[in-house]
Amino acid sequence: MWVALACVVGFIALLCLVPPVSRDALVHHLAVPKLYIKAGGMVEIPTMEWSYYPMNLDLLYWACLWFGNDILPKFVHFAFGLGTAVLIYRYLRDKLGGIWGLWGAFVFLSTPIIMKLSTTVYVDLGLAFFSLGAILALFRCREEGFPGWRRVAWAGVLCGLGLGVKYNGLLILLLLAALVPILVSRTVPKEGHRDVKAIGFGAVFVVAALLAYAPTGVRNTVWTGNPIYPLYNGPVQKIMGVLTEPAKAIAEPVEEAVATPKNTSVRFHPLQLRTIIYGESPLEVSMLPLRIFFQGKDGDAGLFDGRFSPLLFLFFPLILLWRRMPDAWRSDVGSLLFVSWVYIFMSFFLTVVRVRYLVPVVPCLVLLSVYGLKLSVDALKGVIQPVVRKAGVLCLALFIGYGLWVNTAYAAYLYGYVKPLEYLSGKVDRDGYIARYRYEHDAFQYVNRTLDDTARLYFVYLGKRGYYCDIPYVPDSHGNHLVRLLYRGDERRSPGESADLLRREGITHLVINMNITWPHVTKNGRPGEAESLSRFLATETTQLFNSKGVHVFAVKK
């Protein structure tokens, strides 16, 4: 098991040694710290809504960029994955034994979504680490009989640090705040002021978590009037007595061209959208809690844009054999089931189903799967009939083999996608490697060479990825920004009016991905939209560069 763990860790470390090309890293986790370095400190960036998100891990990436290294942030993120594996190992070692601890750490690190995230500059593994730390701290409090408030406060601090990593931590905070009184009521005797302690320790946990989150909350309150901006912006501002107008999301008047109009169309539930977009039947939608363990594909939103592992499904024997479970396990297993499955179901109803959004509870699922495997093994040992026992062992071995095969096949796919040796051997240089994955990179190299900081770019259908652009830029806005540029309401703007709008806001150049833009305006755009775009580009801009369908246009003065 130690050798297997070393192989997984070495494999992931090898994949970390290439330049960052993952989407959110180039949009947010590296792009925003890069702008902070350029500005000399943390400043408000109104044109980037994501710059208001929590930044506990991004601050570490900021330090790496300050030293001129954008590969090191991958190892920072991976370190939180390793830290989570250590927590899993230590917990299972103390509960079940060393071999089970090693198996749990191995299952966690070899789970496809964990391998993928460990090689990217994202923040999900940080939230998983702090969430598991908070849960295990509460378990320690329960074992000690909740002797005082300090350990509960420490668990709250860990939970708050996780919230300071990513807003998904709000769900973890909600669930653990509900779990604390439950654990206290089942641990403290009635004569020990059980009800008072349940309420008091719950309050201590929440207050400690909010204090740990306070740096981000205070920053956002000062800038926008909403401590969790942009979530629930209007209601939060009303509660805080602040004006309900949108708080600086796109602060400049350029929003006339690029802001999203109010959406008055019918809004569908995330699960309804699966039926509409992917044609899934009600049965397929209802089977989502099972399908996420056995289906999944990177880049395919219909298949959850990522992959779990069948090995995580080994929690299921805990439900089938609940009565045979040792009493010493029941509290921890019940708590893990509560946190993980309530989180999963709430996620299904709050947003689109993506495996990455469920990463905070993957450590809980790993612990449950190890408990389930141990319970299955113990149950098979107690079977008297040799034939039944051998059949059970064979089925269990086949399922584990299938899970390991899925993980190994994904590792092979990931290696083939990243191709680290081509970069490390010098066969492909840095820019060539990045350009292989990001079609806009050649255009960014061009503007970095030819333009200076007096220029200001506006991106169109580039996916907001601006990390490798050294020139000031306004990222793609939400919604159909071309419509807002070319139209005023239902009235078509003249090319000169569109150009004047850009000039007033200091936009000097456009970087347009025609691979998406032109098919959109010709097939899905308004009547005459393609003609308006062609006239505007022909009369009011000058094309400077074109590579891989990404065009750079200068707006005429």
N, C-alpha and C positions, 0 to 999 in steps of 0.2 A: 504493500500500500504506500509506503514511503517512496518507493521508486516511481510508482504510478503518479503520485502527487508531484514529484520532482519533474517528471516528463510534462505534465500539464502546465506547471508554472514556467518551465523553460520554453515550451511551445508558445504560450501567450506572450512571454517577454520578447521572443523573436519577432512576433507580429507587431509588437509595439515600436520597433526600431525604424519605422518608415514615417515620412511626413504625414501630418493629419489631413484627411480628406473627407471625414464624416460631416454630414450636413450641419447638425446643430453646433458642432465645434466651429465651423466657419461662419455661421450666422451669429452665434451668441457667446459660447464659452471661451473662445479665443478672441473673437472680433471685439467684444466689449472691453476686456482688459487691455487689448492693444490700443484702443482709443483712449482709455484712461492713462496709459503710459504717455501717449502723445500729448494729452492735455495736462499732464503733470499731477494728476490726482483723480479721485472719483468725482465725476461731474454728471449732471443730468443730461441725458441724450433723448430729447423728446421724440425724435423721429424713429426711435427703436423702442417699441413697447416692451420687448424682452429685457431691456437694460434695467427694468425695475424689478425683475425677478430676484429671488434670494441668491446670494453669491458666496456662501461660506466656502465652497470648493473653488469657485472662480477666483477667489482671492489668492489661493495657492497657485493657480495657473498664472495669475498676474505676476507673481514673484518669479515664476519660471521664465515668462516672457521678458521680464526686466533684465534677466541674465542672458537674454538672446537665444533661448532654447524653446522651441515649440513641440519637440518630441517628448521632453521630460514630463509635461502634463499627462501624457498617456500613462506613464509609470505612477504618477500621483494617484490617478483614478484606479489603476490596477492595485495599488497598495491598499485601498479601502476594500477591494475585493478579497485580498489576502487577509486583511484584518477580520473581515466577516468569517472567512474560513477558519481562522484561529479561534474565534468565539464559538463557532459550531463545534470544532474539535474539543475544546476544553469543556464545554457543557456536556457533550455526549460521553467524553472520557469519564467524567465524574459520575454520570448517571448509568451508563451501560458498559463502559470499558474502553480501553484504548483503541482496539481494532474498529469499534463502531464509530469512534470519533474520527479516525482516519477516513473511514468510508464516507462519513457525512461531509467532511471537507472536500474529498475527491468528487462526490456527486455535485456539490455546489459549484466548484471551479470548472467542472467538465460540462455543466449544463450549457447548451448552445447560446442562450441569450446572455449568460454571464461571460462566456468566452468572447462573444462579440463586443459587449460593453467594456470588457477589460482592455480592449485594444483601441478604444476611442477616448476622445476628450469630452466625455459626458459627465453627469453628476449622479446618476442613478445608484451606483454602488456606494456612494457616500451616504445616501438616504437609507439604503439597505443596512449599512453598518450601524448607523446611529439608532435605527429602529430596532434592530435585533439587540443592541446594547441596552436600550431602555427596557425591552421585554425581559431580558435575562436579569437585569437589575431588580425588576419587580418580583421575579421568581425567587431571587435571593432574599428579598424582604419577606416573602411568604414563608420561606423555609425558616427564617429567624423569628417568625411570629410578629412581624411589624413592630419591633421594639421602639422605634423612634422615627422622626420625620426626615432625618438626614439622607438615608438611603432612598426614600421615596423622592426627595428633592433631586437627588443625583439622577434617578431615572427620568425625572421631568426635564432636567437639563439636557440629557442625551436626546430626548424626544424633541426638545426645542431646537437643538443643533441640527437635527434632521430636517425640521421645518425650515431652518435657515439655509438648507441645501436646495430644497425643491418644494413647491407648494403641495405636492402629493402628500407631504408630511402632515397636512391638515387632517386627512382621514386617519392617519396613524394616531395623531393626538386625540381625536374624537374617540377612537376605539379604546385606547389605553386609559383615557379619562373615565370611560365606562367600566373598564376592567378592574381598576384599582379598588373601588368600593366592593365589587364582587369578591375579589381576593381577600379583602379585609373581613368581610362578613362571614367568609368560610374559614377564616383562620383564627380570629380573635373571639374568645368566648363571650357570652352575653354579659357576664359580670365584669368584663374588662372594658365596658363602655364601647361596645362594638359599633353601634350606630353612629355615635359621635366620631369615633376614629375613622369609620368608612367615609363620612362626609369630609372630615378634616384632612385626611390623607389625600383624598381626591382633589380637594382644593389646593393643597400644597403641590401636588404633581402639576396641575394646570398652571399655577402661578410660576413655578420654576421653569416650566416649558416656555411660557410667554416671556419671561425675563431673558432666557437664552436666545429667543428670537428677536428681542427688543432692538438690537442694532439695525436689522433690516426693517423692522416695523417703524422705527422712528424716522429712518431715512425716507421711506415712502410716504409717511404722514407729512413730513415737511415738504416734500416735493409735490405730492398729489392730493393730500388729505385722506388717503386710504392706506392703512398699514399693510394690506395684502393686495395692492394694486398690481395688475388690472382686474383681479377677481372681484366680482360683485360690486363694481365701482359705484354705481348709483345708490344702491341700498346702504352701503357702508358710509358713503359721504352724508347721506341723510341722517343716519344715526349719529354721526359725529358733528352734525350741524354745519356741514360745509355745502356750498352751492353745488347743485347736481349737474353742472355742465361737465362734459368730458375733461378730465384733468390732464392736459398737456400731452395726450397720446401722439398727436401730430400738431404741434403748437403753432407752426407757421401758417401763413395764408395759403401756402401751396396745397393745403388740404382741399381747397376748392377743386383742384385737379385730381388729387389722388386719394382722398378720404372715401371711405365706404358710405354710401347713402344708407339711411335707415332701412332696415330689412323688414318689410311689412308682409313678406310671404309666410306661408305656413311652415312652422318648425316641426320637424319630425324627431321622435325619440331615437337615440342611437341604435337601439335594436330594430326599430322600424326601418331605419336606413339600410340595414343589412338585407332586409327583404326587398327593398326598392332597388338598391344598387347592385347587389350580388345575386338577387333572385333566390335567396334562401327560403326554404319552407318554414312554417312555424315549428316543426319538429327539429329542423337543423338549428334554428335559433335557440330552442329550449335545450339543445345538447351542447351549447357552448362551454359550460363548465367542464364537460368531458373532452370536447374536441381540442381545447387549448393544450392538453397534454400530449396529443397524438398528431396534431396537424400544426403547420406553421411554415412560413417561408419569408425570408428577408425581402423587403421591398414590395411585398404583396399585401395590401391592406385587407383584402378579403380573407387572407390566411394569417391575419394578426400581426403582420410585419415583423416577424421574429419567430423563434422556436423555443419552446420549453423542452423538457425531457420526459419520456415515459416513466423514468425512474421516480419522478416526483409523485406519480400516481400510486405509489406503494403506501400512501397514507390510507388507502381504502380498506385494508384489513383491519385498521383500528375501529372502523365503524362496524364491520361484520363480527369482529371478535371482542366487542367492547366489554362484555361480561367477563371475559378471560383476562382482561388487562390487570396487571398488578395495581393495587391501590396507590402505591407510591407514584405511579405515572399519571393518574387521572387528572389531577389539578393542572399540571403542565400541559398535557395533551389537550384537555378541554380548552385551556386558554389559547393555545396555538391554533386549534380549530376555529375558535371564535374570531380571533384577529384575522387569520388568513382568509377565511371564507366570507366573512362579512365584508372585508375589504374588496375581495374579488367581485362579489355581487353588487356592491355599491359602485364600483368602477364600471361595471357593465351598464348600469343605468345612468351614469353621469357623463360618460364620454365614449368615444369609439373604442372598440375592443382591440387593444394592442398589447402584446406581451410585455413590452418595455414598461408600460404603465403599472404592471403587476410586480415588478422587480422588488419593491420594498418588502413583500411577503414571501419571496422565494426562499430566504433562510428559514422561515417558519415551515414552509412546505418541505424543505430538506429535512428538518428535524422530525417532522411528522412521518416522512417516508422511511427514515431510519427506525423510528419507533415501530412503524408498521412492519418493516422487514424483520426486526427482532421478534415481534409478537408472532409473526407467521412462522419463523423458524422454531420458536418455543412450542407453538401449537402443533407443528408437524412432529416434533420429538415426542409429543404425548400421544400420538395416534398409535393404536395397538396393531391394527391390520397392516402388515408390511406392504401389501400392494397399494393401499390407499396412501400410505406414507411415501412410498417411492414415486407414485404419480404426482403427489403434491410437490415433492422436492423437484421433480422434473419440470413441472409447470412453472414453479418459482424461478428455477435456473434459466428456463427459456425466456421468461419475461425480463429477467435481469440482463441476459445476453442481448435481447432485442433493444433494451434501453442503452446498453453500452455501444451497440452497433450504430444506433441513431446518433449518439454523441460523437462517435469516431467519424462517421460519415460527414457530419457537420464540420468537424475540425478539418477534414480534408477539403471540403468546399471552401471554408474560410481561408485556408492556406492558398488555395488556387486563386481566390479573389484578391488577396492582399499581395501575393508574390513578393515577399520580403527579400529574397536572395537576389533578385534582379536589381534592386536598388542598392543593397549592401555590397554587392560585388562590383558596383560601378557601371554595370551594363546600361542602366538608365540613370540619368542625373536627376536632381531634385525637381527641377521644373518639368522635365519630361514625365516623371512619375506622377506629379500632381495633375498635369494636363491629361493623363490617361483616364483619370476619374472625374475631372471637372473641366467641362468643355469651355467654360468661360476663362480659364487660366491664361490662355494666349492673349486674350483681349486685355486682361489685367496687366500682363507683362508689358503690353504696348503702352497703356496709359501710364504705368509707373515710369516708363522710360521717357515719354514725350511730354507729359503734363506736369504742372507744378501744383502747389497747394492753393493757388488762386482759382483753380478749376473746381467745379462741383458737378458730380455725376448723378444721374438718376437711372436706377436699374429698372428694367422692364422684363419680367419673367426670368429672372436669374435665381429665384428661390432665396433671395436676401443674403446669399453667401458673399460676404465682403471682406473676410479676413485677409486675403491675399491682395486686396486693393489698397494701395498706399495713398490714394487721392481721396479727399473728402467726398462722401457719397450719401445719397438718400436711398435707402433700400426700397424694394418693391412694397407698395402699400397693400393693405387688405382689399379684397374685392377686385372688380374690373377697373383697374386704374386707367387703362386706355380709354374706356368709355368716358371717364371723368375728365380726361385730358382733351378728348376730341368733341365732347358734348357738354352743353349747359342744360341740364334737365333733358328734355326731348329735342332741344334745338341744337343743330349741328354748329360747332364753332368753325370759323374760317381758319385756314392755316396760320394766318398772322395773329389771330387771337390766341391760339394755342401756344405759339412761340412767345408772345408777350407775357403770357401767364408764367412760362418757365423763366423768362428773363427777369421778371420782377422778383422771383425767388432765388436768383443767383445760379440757376441751373445752366451750366455751360455745355454739357455733353450728355448724350444718352447712350447707354449700353443696353442693347436690345437683343434678346435671344429670339431670333426669327424662327427657330425650329418649333417654338410653341406659339409665338405671336401670330405669324401669318396663317397657320391652319385655324387658329382660334377666330381671327377676324373674318376669314372667308367662309367658315362653316358654321360657327356659333355666334358670330357678332351681329350687331344691329344691321339693318339694311343700309348700305352705303358706308359702313364703318371701314371696310378695306379700302375703299376709294378715298375716304378722308385721311386715313393713315398714309397712303401713298402720296397724296398731294402735299400733306404736311412735310413728309421726309424729303420730297423732291424739291420743294420751294423754300423751306425754312431751315434745312440742315445740310451739312456736307459730310458725306461718308469718309471716314479716315482709315478704317480698318475693318477687316472681316476674316474670321477664322472659325471653322466648325459651326457656322451658322450664327455666331455672336458678332454683332455689328457695333462699331463705335461711330456715333454721329456727333458732329459739332453743331450746336445751335448758332445760327447766323446772328451776328450782332446788329 
